[in-house]
Amino acid sequence: MLNAPVRECERATATQMTRTSTLAKLALIFSCCGLITPLFIGSIAGIVCGHMALGELHRQPALRGRAVAVWGLVIGYLTIPVVFVAAYMLLRHLGH
């Protein structure tokens, strides 16, 4: 009987230590949404959340999600020039 509370406590501690940063998840979600939303608004939100997530992960080493935050940043930063190039090509095509 005495082992049951200890096991619950161990599970709670393990869950807390493996928690993934919410900001990192949001960075990836917003950056992916930036691929389909006009004016890359989602990408900007993904970049902001990604940098905030990296700061949070630096301050709280028990959190996970560095790779998720970095991928959110990569997708966010790559989406912006792609949109500009696509807009340039579209305007150039319409001009001819």
N, C-alpha and C positions, 0 to 999 in steps of 0.2 A: 504494500500500500504506500509506503514512503517513497518508492521510486516514481510513482506516477506524477507528482508535482515537479520532480526534478526533470523528467523527460519533457514535460510541457515547457518548462523554463528553457531547456536546451533548444527545443524547437523554436521558441520565440527569439532566442539569441541568434540562431542560425538564420532565421528569416530576416532579422534586422541587418545582419552583416552582408547578406547577398542582395540587398535591395538595389534596384537600378534607378538611377537618377531620372526623375520625371522630366527635368529640363532636357536631358539628353534624348529621351523619347520624343519630346515635342520638337526638338531640333530636326530629327529625322522625318517626322510626320510633316512638319511645315515645309521643309525643303522638298520633299516629294510632291507635296501639293503645289509648290511653286512651279513644277514642271507643267502643270495643267491650268493654273490660274493666270489670268491676264496681268500684265505689268509686273510679273515676278514678285508680287507682294508676299507670297508664301516663302519664297527664297530669302527675302530680307528678314522675315520673322524667324526662319530656321537658322540664319547666321547669328542673329542676336541670341537666340536660345542656346545655340551651340557654344558660343563664347561664355555665356553665363553658366552653362553646364560644366565646362572645363574648369572654371573658377570654383564652382561648388565641389567638384570632384577633387580638386587640389586641397580645398579646406577640409573636406570630410573623406579621408582615405577609405573608410569602411564602405562607401558607396561604390557601385559598379556603373559601367556605361561609358567609359572613355571612348571605346571604339564606335559606339552608337553616336556619340556627340561629334566625333571626328568625321564620320560618314555624313552626318547632317551638314557639317560645314563644307565638306567637299562638294556634295550635291548642290548646296546653296550657292557656293561661289562659282561652280561651273555653269549653273543655269543662267546666271546674269549675262555673261558674254554670248552664250548661245542665243538668248533672246535678242540681243543687239544685232548679232550677225543675221539672224532670220529676218528681223525687221529691215535691215539694210538691203538684204537680197530681195525682199518683197517690194520695197520702195523702188529699188533699181529696176526690177522687172516691170512694175507698173509705169515707170517713167519712159520706157522704150515703146 
